[in-house]
Amino acid sequence: MAEFNYEIVEEIAVLSENPKGWRKELNLVSWNERPPKFDLRDWAPDHEKMGKGVTLSNEEFAVLKETLSKM
């Protein structure tokens, strides 16, 4: 498996937490020292482990935000 690194630049929101302490979070994350993107995924309490998630560019996040506001 290829090695990667990440930095949580900004913690925006915690959407839920399960009994084991894993939390579904919306964050700004820089992957492999690239510009940060919006990231929605499950994280272990110490942010050392993560589940599968979705990463969105600023443009994709704007479309999602607009779509949700119309619902």
Steps between C-alpha positions, in 0.01 A plus 500: 500500500631845411593721791317829548480776755229736611447805714164605639519874434161587650243296692165631376233272651438171675183347353478192723694273735464124546538309829864415420587872474533518120355825369362598160666836435508774241852642484738686273779250432826535310591165342865446403582868561252617236251786549231406755165363388171443677498147639213298648591169668513299822804558723634312801513707821869589453473565122759223446256274313229589251218339308412544136378845417427764241731789411358806325666796329376851582290497183344161579428609856329817373273293274417265787428793734272663243317171434445436870372853558230442236370185668 
